[in-house]
């Protein structure tokens, strides 16, 4: 597992998130998990075209914020 941080502009502020990348993930676990201040806020799974989709959404943040995070991750071409 690799960890890194990203920032996403939400309104006029930047919010910071920790990403956990499970490089050798298997089908029963999402590839990317997202945390904010240690709290799990969601996860993403790439499809066959490497486009990310929300895998888990516990409802801690809005789906709009998860989509912004997803867009940011896809921008890294991962």
Buried (B, 14 or more C-beta within 10 A) or exposed (E): EEEEEBEBEBEEEEBEBBBBBBEEBEEEEBBBBBBBEEEEBBBBBBEEEEEBEBBBBEEBBEEEBBEBBBEBBBEEEE
